[in-house]
Amino acid sequence: MEQKVIWITGASTGIGKETAMAFSKAGNIVVVTARRKSRLVRIVSEINFAEREASAFVCNVTSERSVMSTAKRIKEKYGRIDCLVNNAGATVFKSFTDTKSFDYDNVIDTNLRGSFLCIKSVLPMMIKNKRGHIINILSVAANTAFENSAVYAASKAGLLAMSNSLREEVRRFNIKISNILPGAVETAMWENKARQRYKHRMMQPEDIGKIVLNVFAQPKKVLIEDVIVRPVKGDI
Ligand SMILES: NC(=O)c1ccc[n+]([C@@H]2O[C@H](COP(=O)([O-])OP(=O)(O)OC[C@H]3O[C@@H](n4cnc5c(N)ncnc54)[C@H](OP(=O)(O)O)[C@@H]3O)[C@@H](O)[C@H]2O)c1
């Protein structure tokens, strides 16, 4: 079977890293990108050690130039991108009053504009090839109200709405758009204190990695549009 080329953003840690591992173990070529090069290099070494193909590129999703040149480098190296996983994310968990415009810019630029740019960088090629899959890692915050999450929720709800609209534009090109909305996952996104306190209830990044792979690995004519996944004991 032909190996698929999978680009995962924000893959230096957490859900992105474990998604890369899941796709690699399933025999795909993975391209991991993020800002911290040393972590990416370690992930690629681990994958190469298992005699599988992977590449790492530094890519800051808030920079249009960085995103466009990364997409170009992946296409030059592998000829195509079969799947983009928009995973890179930033958070601000503060009351609305305490949230500064700097926080707003950072979260919206990373989660919403960053995903917009990454999609723009792969879409013309996917339309030309009449195939492709874009999987967005959103959050239950996209459709559930939590305190101290207004801007984070707005960034994820914005991407949800944008993707739902885009899906209707690109169905005719056989391009799939999937949204995954996870609840609490034990990653560096959480402060140490909360992580220690709720660790036993949280999902693990590997759990989400397997779900992302599963969403991708559906038959050609099947599209999983939205996945809501929560810890059994509910939200934290
Ligand atoms: N953990 C949860 O409970 C949870 C729940 C629902 C959804 N999510 C979503 O899951 C995604 C992954 O988060 P995580 O929980 O795995 O946390 P994480 O371990 O902190 O991962 C965040 C990743 O995003 C990357 N990143 C941040 N800003 C970036 C930028 N400007 N350009 C490129 N990469 C950037 C980081 O890499 P660098 O710092 O190396 O760039 C890191 O690899 C996020 O979109 C988050 O909103 C998480």
PDBQT file of the ligand as one rigid body, heavy atoms in Angstrom, charges set to zero:
ROOT
HETATM    1  N1  LIG A 301      -4.538  19.038  26.720  1.00  0.00    +0.000 N 
HETATM    2  C1  LIG A 301      -5.857  19.201  26.652  1.00  0.00    +0.000 C 
HETATM    3  O1  LIG A 301      -6.597  19.019  27.641  1.00  0.00    +0.000 OA
HETATM    4  C2  LIG A 301      -6.497  19.582  25.339  1.00  0.00    +0.000 A 
HETATM    5  C3  LIG A 301      -7.881  19.442  25.212  1.00  0.00    +0.000 A 
HETATM    6  C4  LIG A 301      -8.495  19.813  24.032  1.00  0.00    +0.000 A 
HETATM    7  C5  LIG A 301      -7.737  20.298  22.991  1.00  0.00    +0.000 A 
HETATM    8  N2  LIG A 301      -6.390  20.441  23.136  1.00  0.00    +0.000 N 
HETATM    9  C6  LIG A 301      -5.639  20.974  21.980  1.00  0.00    +0.000 C 
HETATM   10  O2  LIG A 301      -4.652  20.038  21.601  1.00  0.00    +0.000 OA
HETATM   11  C7  LIG A 301      -3.615  20.727  20.910  1.00  0.00    +0.000 C 
HETATM   12  C8  LIG A 301      -2.267  20.248  21.434  1.00  0.00    +0.000 C 
HETATM   13  O3  LIG A 301      -2.134  20.661  22.786  1.00  0.00    +0.000 OA
HETATM   14  P1  LIG A 301      -1.491  19.729  23.914  1.00  0.00    +0.000 P 
HETATM   15  O4  LIG A 301      -2.521  19.507  24.929  1.00  0.00    +0.000 OA
HETATM   16  O5  LIG A 301      -0.805  18.573  23.316  1.00  0.00    +0.000 OA
HETATM   17  O6  LIG A 301      -0.448  20.741  24.588  1.00  0.00    +0.000 OA
HETATM   18  P2  LIG A 301       1.116  20.944  24.402  1.00  0.00    +0.000 P 
HETATM   19  O7  LIG A 301       1.835  19.701  24.785  1.00  0.00    +0.000 OA
HETATM   20  O8  LIG A 301       1.433  22.203  25.106  1.00  0.00    +0.000 OA
HETATM   21  O9  LIG A 301       1.284  21.123  22.831  1.00  0.00    +0.000 OA
HETATM   22  C9  LIG A 301       1.122  22.336  22.152  1.00  0.00    +0.000 C 
HETATM   23  C10 LIG A 301       1.955  22.242  20.896  1.00  0.00    +0.000 C 
HETATM   24  O10 LIG A 301       1.709  23.404  20.093  1.00  0.00    +0.000 OA
HETATM   25  C11 LIG A 301       2.940  23.898  19.645  1.00  0.00    +0.000 C 
HETATM   26  N3  LIG A 301       2.837  25.340  19.376  1.00  0.00    +0.000 N 
HETATM   27  C12 LIG A 301       2.406  26.316  20.215  1.00  0.00    +0.000 A 
HETATM   28  N4  LIG A 301       2.491  27.512  19.606  1.00  0.00    +0.000 NA
HETATM   29  C13 LIG A 301       2.969  27.267  18.342  1.00  0.00    +0.000 A 
HETATM   30  C14 LIG A 301       3.278  28.086  17.237  1.00  0.00    +0.000 A 
HETATM   31  N5  LIG A 301       3.121  29.423  17.275  1.00  0.00    +0.000 N 
HETATM   32  N6  LIG A 301       3.754  27.503  16.112  1.00  0.00    +0.000 NA
HETATM   33  C15 LIG A 301       3.911  26.163  16.054  1.00  0.00    +0.000 A 
HETATM   34  N7  LIG A 301       3.652  25.326  17.069  1.00  0.00    +0.000 NA
HETATM   35  C16 LIG A 301       3.188  25.893  18.200  1.00  0.00    +0.000 A 
HETATM   36  C17 LIG A 301       3.944  23.571  20.734  1.00  0.00    +0.000 C 
HETATM   37  O11 LIG A 301       5.254  23.417  20.204  1.00  0.00    +0.000 OA
HETATM   38  P3  LIG A 301       6.440  24.494  20.288  1.00  0.00    +0.000 P 
HETATM   39  O12 LIG A 301       6.320  25.191  21.599  1.00  0.00    +0.000 OA
HETATM   40  O13 LIG A 301       7.683  23.651  20.161  1.00  0.00    +0.000 OA
HETATM   41  O14 LIG A 301       6.216  25.377  19.110  1.00  0.00    +0.000 OA
HETATM   42  C18 LIG A 301       3.440  22.204  21.197  1.00  0.00    +0.000 C 
HETATM   43  O15 LIG A 301       4.030  21.175  20.433  1.00  0.00    +0.000 OA
HETATM   44  C19 LIG A 301      -3.874  22.213  21.093  1.00  0.00    +0.000 C 
HETATM   45  O16 LIG A 301      -4.469  22.741  19.932  1.00  0.00    +0.000 OA
HETATM   46  C20 LIG A 301      -4.867  22.251  22.253  1.00  0.00    +0.000 C 
HETATM   47  O17 LIG A 301      -5.684  23.381  22.203  1.00  0.00    +0.000 OA
HETATM   48  C21 LIG A 301      -5.762  20.085  24.284  1.00  0.00    +0.000 A 
ENDROOT
TORSDOF 0
